[in-house]
């Protein structure tokens, strides 16, 4: 089964039947930013809140787009992925913490490194992406 193969290829997998989060294999991911869902018709939906494409994620685990669709011979219309609010809130909560720590350091006069500034930009991007999916 493609879902089991996918989940076994990922790290930091957490979730429940039908919805999971995991570390994205396509980028250096210290906190889970990959959302995985299986919908009723068997399709597997992926979204990296870090900005990786589905092709990059699948390539990193040796899979391709065909592995996301059940082999039932039907040509299904593509739909926009939907995610559980708890998954979106988890991403927003963690990334808000990252921004808060950076803001606190800056308020104390600490100069942030380029790496820290890039991480804060990534956090802002992930928060925006999560908010965009919450407004679907």
C-alpha positions as a Markdown table, in Angstrom:
| # | Residue | x | y | z |
|---|---|---|---|---|
| 1 | Unk | 0.0 | 0.0 | 0.0 |
| 2 | Unk | 1.4 | 3.4 | -1.0 |
| 3 | Unk | 0.2 | 5.2 | 2.2 |
| 4 | Unk | 2.1 | 2.7 | 4.5 |
| 5 | Unk | 5.2 | 3.0 | 2.2 |
| 6 | Unk | 5.0 | 6.8 | 2.4 |
| 7 | Unk | 4.6 | 6.9 | 6.2 |
| 8 | Unk | 7.3 | 4.4 | 6.7 |
| 9 | Unk | 9.7 | 6.6 | 4.6 |
| 10 | Unk | 9.1 | 9.7 | 6.8 |
| 11 | Unk | 10.4 | 10.7 | 10.2 |
| 12 | Unk | 8.7 | 12.3 | 13.2 |
| 13 | Unk | 5.3 | 11.0 | 12.1 |
| 14 | Unk | 2.4 | 11.8 | 14.3 |
| 15 | Unk | -1.3 | 11.5 | 13.7 |
| 16 | Unk | -4.4 | 9.5 | 13.6 |
| 17 | Unk | -6.3 | 7.5 | 11.1 |
| 18 | Unk | -6.5 | 9.6 | 7.9 |
| 19 | Unk | -4.3 | 12.6 | 8.9 |
| 20 | Unk | -0.6 | 12.8 | 9.9 |
| 21 | Unk | 2.2 | 15.3 | 10.2 |
| 22 | Unk | 5.9 | 14.5 | 9.6 |
| 23 | Unk | 9.2 | 16.0 | 9.0 |
| 24 | Unk | 9.5 | 16.9 | 5.3 |
| 25 | Unk | 12.1 | 14.7 | 3.6 |
| 26 | Unk | 12.7 | 17.3 | 0.9 |
| 27 | Unk | 14.3 | 19.9 | 3.1 |
| 28 | Unk | 16.1 | 20.2 | 6.4 |
| 29 | Unk | 13.1 | 20.0 | 8.7 |
| 30 | Unk | 13.6 | 20.2 | 12.4 |
| 31 | Unk | 9.9 | 20.4 | 13.2 |
| 32 | Unk | 7.2 | 18.6 | 11.2 |
| 33 | Unk | 6.0 | 20.7 | 8.4 |
| 34 | Unk | 4.6 | 18.1 | 6.1 |
| 35 | Unk | 0.8 | 17.3 | 6.3 |
| 36 | Unk | -0.4 | 14.0 | 5.0 |
| 37 | Unk | -4.1 | 13.1 | 4.5 |
| 38 | Unk | -5.9 | 10.2 | 3.0 |
| 39 | Unk | -9.3 | 11.0 | 1.7 |
| 40 | Unk | -12.3 | 8.7 | 1.5 |
| 41 | Unk | -11.7 | 7.6 | -2.1 |
| 42 | Unk | -8.1 | 6.5 | -1.2 |
| 43 | Unk | -6.2 | 9.5 | -2.6 |
| 44 | Unk | -3.2 | 10.7 | -0.5 |
| 45 | Unk | -2.9 | 14.5 | -0.2 |
| 46 | Unk | 0.5 | 16.1 | 0.8 |
| 47 | Unk | 1.4 | 19.7 | 1.7 |
| 48 | Unk | 4.7 | 21.0 | 2.9 |
| 49 | Unk | 4.2 | 24.2 | 4.9 |
| 50 | Unk | 7.9 | 24.9 | 4.2 |
| 51 | Unk | 7.2 | 25.4 | 0.5 |
| 52 | Unk | 8.5 | 22.1 | -1.0 |
| 53 | Unk | 6.6 | 20.8 | -4.0 |
| 54 | Unk | 4.8 | 17.5 | -3.9 |
| 55 | Unk | 7.2 | 16.3 | -6.6 |
| 56 | Unk | 10.2 | 17.2 | -4.3 |
| 57 | Unk | 8.6 | 15.4 | -1.3 |
| 58 | Unk | 7.9 | 12.3 | -3.3 |
| 59 | Unk | 11.3 | 12.3 | -5.0 |
| 60 | Unk | 13.0 | 12.4 | -1.7 |
| 61 | Unk | 11.3 | 9.1 | -0.7 |
| 62 | Unk | 11.5 | 7.4 | -4.1 |
| 63 | Unk | 7.9 | 7.7 | -5.0 |
| 64 | Unk | 6.0 | 9.5 | -7.8 |
| 65 | Unk | 2.6 | 11.1 | -8.3 |
| 66 | Unk | 0.9 | 7.8 | -9.3 |
| 67 | Unk | 1.6 | 6.5 | -5.8 |
| 68 | Unk | -0.8 | 9.1 | -4.4 |
| 69 | Unk | -3.8 | 7.8 | -6.2 |
| 70 | Unk | -5.7 | 4.4 | -5.8 |
| 71 | Unk | -5.4 | 2.1 | -8.7 |
| 72 | Unk | -9.1 | 1.9 | -9.5 |
| 73 | Unk | -8.9 | 2.9 | -13.1 |
| 74 | Unk | -11.1 | 6.0 | -12.7 |
| 75 | Unk | -9.9 | 9.5 | -13.8 |
| 76 | Unk | -10.7 | 11.6 | -10.8 |
| 77 | Unk | -10.8 | 15.4 | -10.8 |
| 78 | Unk | -8.0 | 17.1 | -8.8 |
| 79 | Unk | -9.2 | 18.9 | -5.7 |
| 80 | Unk | -7.5 | 21.4 | -3.4 |
| 81 | Unk | -6.1 | 19.7 | -0.3 |
| 82 | Unk | -7.9 | 20.1 | 3.0 |
| 83 | Unk | -6.3 | 19.8 | 6.4 |
| 84 | Unk | -7.6 | 19.4 | 9.9 |
| 85 | Unk | -7.7 | 22.6 | 11.9 |
| 86 | Unk | -5.6 | 20.9 | 14.6 |
| 87 | Unk | -2.8 | 20.3 | 12.0 |
| 88 | Unk | -2.9 | 24.0 | 10.9 |
| 89 | Unk | -3.0 | 25.2 | 14.5 |
| 90 | Unk | 0.0 | 23.0 | 15.4 |
| 91 | Unk | 2.0 | 24.6 | 12.6 |
| 92 | Unk | 0.9 | 28.1 | 13.5 |
| 93 | Unk | 1.6 | 27.6 | 17.2 |
| 94 | Unk | 5.2 | 26.3 | 16.7 |
| 95 | Unk | 6.1 | 28.9 | 14.1 |
| 96 | Unk | 4.7 | 31.7 | 16.3 |
| 97 | Unk | 7.0 | 30.4 | 19.1 |
| 98 | Unk | 10.0 | 30.7 | 16.7 |
| 99 | Unk | 9.0 | 34.3 | 15.8 |
| 100 | Unk | 8.4 | 35.2 | 19.5 |
| 101 | Unk | 11.9 | 33.9 | 20.5 |
| 102 | Unk | 13.5 | 36.0 | 17.7 |
| 103 | Unk | 11.5 | 39.1 | 18.6 |
| 104 | Unk | 12.4 | 38.7 | 22.3 |
| 105 | Unk | 16.1 | 38.4 | 21.4 |
| 106 | Unk | 15.8 | 41.5 | 19.2 |
| 107 | Unk | 14.0 | 43.5 | 22.0 |
| 108 | Unk | 17.0 | 42.7 | 24.3 |
| 109 | Unk | 19.4 | 44.2 | 21.7 |
| 110 | Unk | 20.7 | 40.9 | 20.4 |
| 111 | Unk | 21.7 | 41.0 | 16.7 |
| 112 | Unk | 20.2 | 38.0 | 15.0 |
| 113 | Unk | 22.4 | 35.9 | 12.7 |
| 114 | Unk | 21.6 | 35.5 | 9.0 |
| 115 | Unk | 20.5 | 31.9 | 9.8 |
| 116 | Unk | 18.2 | 33.2 | 12.6 |
| 117 | Unk | 16.7 | 35.8 | 10.2 |
| 118 | Unk | 16.1 | 33.2 | 7.5 |
| 119 | Unk | 14.4 | 30.9 | 10.1 |
| 120 | Unk | 12.1 | 33.8 | 11.1 |
| 121 | Unk | 11.3 | 34.4 | 7.4 |
| 122 | Unk | 10.5 | 30.6 | 7.0 |
| 123 | Unk | 8.3 | 30.8 | 10.1 |
| 124 | Unk | 6.4 | 33.8 | 8.7 |
| 125 | Unk | 5.9 | 31.9 | 5.4 |
| 126 | Unk | 4.6 | 28.8 | 7.2 |
| 127 | Unk | 2.2 | 30.8 | 9.2 |
| 128 | Unk | 0.9 | 32.5 | 6.0 |
| 129 | Unk | 0.5 | 29.2 | 4.3 |
| 130 | Unk | -1.4 | 27.6 | 7.2 |
| 131 | Unk | -3.6 | 30.7 | 7.4 |
| 132 | Unk | -4.3 | 30.4 | 3.6 |
| 133 | Unk | -5.4 | 26.8 | 4.0 |
| 134 | Unk | -7.5 | 27.7 | 7.0 |
| 135 | Unk | -9.4 | 30.2 | 4.8 |
| 136 | Unk | -10.4 | 27.7 | 2.1 |
